[in-house]
Amino acid sequence: MLVSAIATFQAINAQHRAGLAMMQSNNAMLSSIRNIGAGETNFNALHQQDVKNETNNVKAQLMYQMASAWKKHSEAQLKKEIKGLDYKA
């Protein structure tokens, strides 16, 4: 039971880390847009940065989905273990 509870808390922590990574990636995208100069803009470098930010965002979304599935599994395992407890002991 304790292992399932710890796994649930670790999954929640992983969800929060992935959510933070998504926010940081979106913030980096907005910063790169905000910092575009009107003069000499290197569109190749801008494209490379955009691809990098989008890749990081997709990775963070995948990590969030995996953490959500892990949390769901851990909570189901915890409920199963709680149901099997003998309270009379």
C-alpha positions in Angstrom: 0.0 0.0 0.0 2.8 2.4 0.9 4.6 1.7 -2.4 1.4 2.5 -4.4 1.0 5.7 -2.5 4.6 6.7 -3.1 4.2 5.9 -6.8 1.0 8.0 -7.0 2.9 11.0 -5.5 5.8 10.4 -7.9 3.4 10.4 -10.8 1.8 13.7 -9.6 5.4 15.1 -9.3 6.1 14.0 -12.9 2.9 15.6 -14.1 3.9 18.9 -12.5 7.4 18.8 -14.0 5.9 18.1 -17.4 3.5 21.0 -17.0 6.3 23.3 -16.1 8.3 22.1 -19.1 5.3 22.9 -21.3 5.1 26.4 -19.9 8.8 27.0 -20.3 8.6 25.9 -23.9 5.7 28.1 -24.7 7.4 31.0 -22.9 10.5 30.4 -25.1 8.4 30.5 -28.2 6.8 33.8 -27.2 10.1 35.3 -26.3 11.6 34.4 -29.7 8.6 36.0 -31.4 8.9 39.1 -29.2 12.6 39.5 -29.8 12.4 39.5 -33.6 14.1 42.6 -34.9 12.7 44.7 -37.8 16.1 44.9 -39.4 18.4 42.0 -40.1 16.5 38.9 -39.1 18.1 35.5 -39.5 15.1 33.4 -40.5 17.1 30.2 -40.5 18.1 30.6 -36.9 14.5 31.6 -36.0 13.3 28.4 -37.7 15.8 26.2 -35.9 14.8 27.7 -32.6 11.1 27.3 -33.4 11.7 23.6 -34.3 13.6 23.1 -31.0 10.9 24.8 -28.9 8.1 22.7 -30.6 10.1 19.5 -30.1 10.5 20.3 -26.4 6.8 21.1 -26.2 5.8 17.8 -27.8 8.2 15.9 -25.5 6.7 17.6 -22.5 3.1 16.8 -23.6 4.1 13.1 -24.1 5.7 13.1 -20.6 2.5 14.6 -19.1 0.4 11.9 -20.8 2.7 9.2 -19.5 2.6 10.6 -16.0 -1.2 10.8 -16.1 -1.4 7.2 -17.1 1.1 6.3 -14.4 -1.0 8.2 -11.8 -4.2 6.5 -13.0 -2.6 3.1 -12.7 -1.1 3.8 -9.2 -4.4 5.1 -7.9 -6.2 2.0 -9.2 -3.6 -0.2 -7.6 -3.9 1.7 -4.3 -7.7 1.3 -4.3 -7.3 -2.4 -5.0 -4.9 -2.7 -2.1 -7.1 -0.7 0.3 -10.1 -2.9 -0.6 -8.1 -6.0 0.4 -7.2 -4.7 3.8 -8.5 -6.5 6.9 -9.6 -3.8 9.4 -10.3 -6.3 12.2 -6.6 -7.2 12.7 
